[in-house]
Amino acid sequence: MKIAIIGDMHLGFDHHGPRKNDSFINAREAFDIAISEKVDLIIQTGDLFHERLPKPEVLSPAIQLMNSVKSKLNSPKIINRVYDGKEELLNKEIPPIVLIYGNHEKRPPEYINPLQMLHGAGSVYLMEQESLVIEAGKERIGIHGLSSVSETYVKEIVKNWNPKSFPNMKNLLLIHQNFQELLPKQPPETMSYSDLPSNMDYHILGHIHWAQTGKHPKSKAPIVLPGSTVMTDLKWIESKSKKGILIVDFKERISSKFVELKNSRILHYEIINAKGKKPSDITNEIQEDIIKKIEYHNHKLIPLLRYSIRGELADGFIPSDVSLRPLVKKYMDRVLIKIDKSKLTSKILSEKAKLVSDLKQNKVSVEALGIKILSEKMKIKDLDKLSFLFNALGDGDLEAAEKLL
């Protein structure tokens, strides 16, 4: 059976911004590739939508897109369904798009999420926590899908679910969660590859936005992440990897290929070293880089430029002095610029931050902190005198303070 695996699509991302069409442009291309490859089934990894309650202007074209794909592919059949420990024998046609919901669509159980609505309308088949035997032509495959659940309880949920593989066919697991191997510094309850069932032939992961592969530590079965079809967070790793979809042929020997999306915007991620520099130096450096990027750009969509400014500024400057809004506005018709100053520091702020940190960590009293500041600023060594001075100033007794000075 030939299957297209498509990652998080985030339809509706940046709906009111300059990239409002990107998610749909890339989604259409992804589905067009699947159709041109004459696949038997499309699996989508969740986060089809960017918001839990997509606007009608997003929902309407999404439904049209799903129905268009449905009209161009044959309808597979569900033969078996295992849900809540009970097995049903069926012979039911379903849409050729099978998916799970992601964290962006997840809502409390008493509310309907957008993928449940598409499922009810017959545009897609949504798997929440179930196992299916799907038949296309004369071939069958087992798919075990778990929609996004709380990271705190996911290990327990997967363990209790314990999906059983179907005999005499390939079995795939589809899940949308964080994994220790993919995102550093995660809490201990986050899943690891070893927490995935070892009785599956293939594991498909959503949620992570860059394509990569791995292997189950016990069974050595492939673990694949197709990556998102659109860039949302603009991480460094996304500037080094391509957007695309997986085409997998599940024969006796599984074979796959990654097909790149040609319409995806190009992302440039640059780190600017601000150590000892003035704001004007940084502005000039970034402007020179922007001009070079524009000169060598050859894609039909204008590029994304993300600048991460890091390090300690020259003395006398603080991060807010680095204002790049004029540059963003000046080149907005030729590049889309995002600025990250989260790792930009200054000596002034570092000193203030240290004082606050000392106050928190050492539980320094306000009086002790005030005396310390007075000592440093006024070069007074007599602690008793400093204490009296601080209290006089605190009480507003300027006459007493003047006498001490």
N, C-alpha and C positions, 0 to 999 in steps of 0.2 A: 504494500500500500504506500502510495506517495503522499506525503503530508507537508504542507507549508507551515512553518512555525514563525509566528509574528509576535514581537514583543510589545511592551507598553506603548500605546498610541497617543494617549493624553489629548484626545479630541477636545477642542475648545481652549487649549492652552493659549495664553496671551490674547484672549478674545478681543480685548479693546486696545491692543498694542500693535506695534509694527509687524509682529510675527503672527498675527491672528490666522493667517491662511496656511501656515507651515504644517500644522498637524494634519490637516485634510489633504494637502498636496502630497505629503509623504505616505499617508494612509492609502490614498488611491493608487499610488505607484506600487506600494507593497502588495495590494490585492491584485493589481494588474499583472505583477510578476507571477503570483500564485496561479492565476488563471492561464497565463501563457505557458506555464510549466505543466498544465493539465493535471493538477493535483486532485486527489480523491477527497481531501479534507483539509481544512485550515484550522489550526489551533492558535488561539490568541491568549497571551499570558496574564491578562488582567490590566486594570487601569486603561481600559478602552477610552474612558472619559477622564478629563482632568479634574472635574468637580463632582461631588456627590449629587448635586442638583443642577445638571447642565441646563443652560438657557435654551428656550425653544429654537433660537437661531443656531444652536449647536446640535440639539437633538434631532431636528428635522433633517438636515443634510446627512447626519449619521445614519438615520433609519433608511434614507434613500440609498446610501452607499452600501449598507448591509444587504438590502433587498436587491440591489443591482448585482452584487456578487452572487447572491443566492440564485438569480436567474441564469447565471452563466456557468454554473457547476451542477453536476448531478447530485441528487439528494442521497446521502448515505442512510443506512438503517441502524437503529438500535436493536440488537438481538437479545441481550441480557442487560439488566440493570440491578445493581446492588446498592441499596440505600437504607441506612439505619439498621443494618444487619439482615435485611430481608431481600431476597432475590426475586426478580420478576422476569419472566420469559416474554419477550416482546417481538414484534416485527413491525417497527414503527419508523416511518421516514422522519428525518430531522433536517434542519438547515445545515449546509456544509461548513458553517463556522461554529466551532465548539470553543468555549472559553470559561474562565473563572473570573470572579470579580476581585479587584485589587483594593488596596487600602484607600485609594482615592474615591472608590464607589461605595465602600462599606458604610452601612447605616444600621441603627439598632433594629433588632428582629421585627419589631412591630411596624416598621416602615418599609416601603418598597424602594429598592435602589434602581438606578436606571437600567442596569443589565437585566434585572428581573422583569422590567417592563418590556425590553426588547425580546426577551425569552417568551413572555406571554403573548407578544404580537407575532411570534413565529419567525422573527428575523435572525435569531441566533439560538444556539442551545447552550444554556448556562449550567455548569456543574458547580454545586456548592460544596458538597462532601459526599461523593458517590463514585461508583465504579461502573463502567459501561463496556460492553462488547459492541463494537461498531463494525458494520459490514459495508464494504464498497465493492461492487462487482462480486467476485468470488473470494475476496480477501477479507480477513477479520483482524482486528487489533483491539487490545484491552487498554482503556484509558481510565486512570484513577485521578480525579481532580479534587483539590481542596482550595476553596476560595480563601482570601486573606482572613486571618484570625489574629487575636492579640499575641504580640511577641512574648508576653509573659507566660502564656499558657500553651503556646504552639507545640512544644515538645510533648506535653501530656496529651494534647488533642491527637497528634499524629500517632503516638503510642497506643492510645485507646482505639483509634480508628483502625489501625493495623490492616490496611487493604490487602486482600489476598489476590495473588496473580491468577489470571485465567489460563488454563492449560492449552497447549498446542497453538500458541500465538505470541507475538511480541506484546509486552506490557509497558505502558508509559505512565510516569507520574507527573502531574502538573500542579505546581504550587507557587504561591506569591508571598514570599517572606524575606526577611534579612537572613544573612548567613555570616558566621564568624570569618570564613575564608575570604569573603568578598569585601567586607567593610570592617576596618580596624577599630579597636577600642569599643566593642559592643558589650553590653551587659551579659553576665554569664548565662542568662536564660535564652539568649539568642541561639538559634539552631546552628548546628555544624553539619557538614556533609554526612558524618557518621550517624546522624539522627534520621536520615532518610531511609525508607525501607530498603533492605538489601535484596528483595525478591523481584525487583523491577529490572527491565532491560534498558531503560532510558529514562532520564530525569530531566524535566523541562522547568526552568526557573524564571519567574517574572520578577518585577520590582527593581532590579539592578539595571541601570541604563546603558551599560557598555557591554558589547558582545565578548564572551569568553567561554572556555570549556574547561572541564575537569573530569575527575573520575571518582566514583564511589570508593571510599577507602577499603571496603570489604569485598564487594562484588566486582569492582572495577568497571561497572556499567557507566556509560557516558553521562556526564552532567553538562547540560548546555544552557547558555543564556543568550538569546538572540539579541538582547539589548533593545532599548526603546527605538522607535522610528523617528522621534523628534527630540531635540536637545532642550531640556528645561533648566537644569541647574548649572550648565556650562562648566563642568568640572574639567580639570587638566586632562584626565584620562580620555575624555570624550574628544579632545582635540587630536588625540593620537590613534583613535579607532574610527572605523567606518560605520555608518548606519546601513542596515540591510535586513534581510530575512533569511531563514534557513529553509532549504528544501531537503527533506530527508526521505530516503527510500527504505522502507522497512521490509526488506526481503530476509532471507536466511542470514545474510551478512548485511548489516546496516551501513548505508553509505549516505553522505550528506555533503552539501555545498552551501556556501554563504554567498548570497547574491546582493551586491551593493545597491543602495538607492542612489540614483544619479541626481535626484532633485534636492537632496538634503543640503542645507547651507554648510558652508565651510566655517569651522571655528578655529580661531587663532587664540592661543592662551599664552600670555607673556608675563613673566615675573620681572618686576622692576625693583632693582636694589636701591633703596632710598637712603642708605647709610651715609650720614654726613652731608646730605644734599639739601639744597633750598627748594621750596615749592616750584620756583621758576625753572630750576634745572630739570625737575621731574616732568613738568609740563612740556618743555622743549623736547625731551627724550621721547615722550609718548607721541608727540606730534610728528616727529621724524619717522617713527615706526608706522604710524597710520598712513602717511604718504607713501611709504614703501609698499605696504599691504595693498593699497588701492592700485598702485602702479602695476603690480604683478598679478592682480586678481583676474581670473578668467572664467568665473562661474556666472550663470544667468541671474542668480540671486545675490544681493549684496552680502558681504561676509559678516560674521560675528567676531568681535574683538573683545576679549576679556583681559584686563590688566590687573594683576595682583601686586599691589605696591607694599613692599615689606622692608622693615628695618627702622632704625632710629634717625629721625630728621636732624638737620644741623641745629645747633643751639639756638634757642629763641623762637622756634617754630613748633606748632602743634598740628596734628592731622587735619583739622578743619581748615588750615591755611592752604591745603592742597585741594584746590577747586578746579575740577576738569569739566564743569558744565559748559563753558564756552566751546571747548573742543567737541564735546558730544553734539552740541547744537550745530556747530560749523560743518561737521562732516556727516550729519544724520541722513543725508540723501545717498551717501556712498558707502557707509559702514554703520553697523549697529554696535555701539560701544557700551560695555559694562565695566564698572570700576569696583574693585574690592580693596578697601582700606582697613580690613579687620586686623591685619598684621603690621600696620603702620603705627609706630610709636614715636614718642618724643621724650627728651630728658625731663622737661617740665612735668608732663603727665606721669612719667615713670616715678618721679619723686613723690608726687601726690598719691599715686597708686600704692607705693610702698608704705606710706604713712597709714593709709586706710587698711592695707593688709596687716600691718603690725597691730593696728587697733583691733582687728577681727581675731587674728591668730593668738595674740598675746593678751587679749582682753585689756588693753591699755585704757586707762580712764581718760575722759575728756580733759581733766586737769593735767594729767601727766603728759598728754599729747600737746596741750597748749604750752606747758612749761618748756617742753622740748623745742617747740617752734620759736618761742621767745629767746631761748638760750642760743639757738643757731642764728637768729636774725639780729639780736642785740649784743651778742658776744659777752653775756653775763654768766659768770661761773658760780656765783653764790646761790645755792639752791633755795635757801630760806628766802632770800630777797626775791628770787624769781617766783616763788610760791605766793608771797604777799602781793607782788605786782600783778600776777594773774588774777588773784581774787579781787583786787581793787578794780581792775579793768572789767572783770565779770560783773561786779556790783555797780559799775558806772561811776565809781568814785575817782574822778580824774585828778582831783587835788591830791589825794593820797598817792596815786600812781606817779604824779609829777615829783613828789617829795622823795619817793624811792629811786627815781632816776637822777 
